[in-house]
Amino acid sequence: MLTTKKKQQIVKKHQCHETDTGSSKIQVALLTERIEQLTKHLKKNPKDHGSRRGLLKLVAERRAHEKYLTSKKKKK
């Protein structure tokens, strides 16, 4: 689980402007961090199927955000 301090660091690193807290870039960065943590957890606990399902949902959500970002870049 991401701590508030870690989230703030990630948001600050990926912000487009000072008040940006929820853009797709930030959401991809946060999802990537959560995915990495869950991957480590699943290496230690291979029978945790609930977490595995959650991981797959996060990966799908991140893929959707990345698809949006690439389509947005192509339009410019």
N, C-alpha and C positions, 0 to 999 in steps of 0.2 A: 504494500500500500504506500502510495506517495504521501510524504509529509507536506505540510503547508509550506515549509521553508524550501523544500526541493521544488515544489510547483512554482513558487515565486521566482526561483532562480531560472527555471526553464522558460517561464513567461518573459522574464526580463531579457533573456538571451535571444528570443525569437520574435520580439515585438517589432511591429512596423512603425508604430508611433507610441507616444507616451501612455495613452489611454487604451491601447489595444490589449485586450485580455482574452479574446475568444476567436481570433481569426483562424482560418484553416491551417496555417503554418504552425500556430501554437498548439492546436488540437492534435496535429500529426505528431509533434514533438512529445506531448504528454502521453499520447497513446503508445508511442514507441517506448517510452520509459516504462510504462505499465506492462507492456508486452515482454520487455526484457526481464522484469522482475518475475512475472508469471512463468517465463521459460525456465529461469533458475529454480523456482519452486517446483516445477514439474519434473525437473531432473532429479530432485531429491525425493519427490513423492509421485512416482509414475502411475499409481492407481487412483489419483485424485481426479476423477472424471468430471466433476463439477467445475473445477478450475480449468480443465482442458476445454470445456465447452465455452467458458467465459473468455478464454484466450482466443478461440476461433471467432467469437463475436467481435472482440477488439480488433483482430486482424482484418475482418471484413469492414469494420467501421473505418479503420485507417486507410484501407484500400479505396474506399469511397471518397474520402477527403483528398487523397493523392490524385485520384482521377479528376476531381473537380479542379484541383490546382493546375494539372496539366492542360485541361481544356481551357482554363482561364488564360494560361500563358499563350496557347495557340491563337486565341482571339486577338491578342495584342500585336 
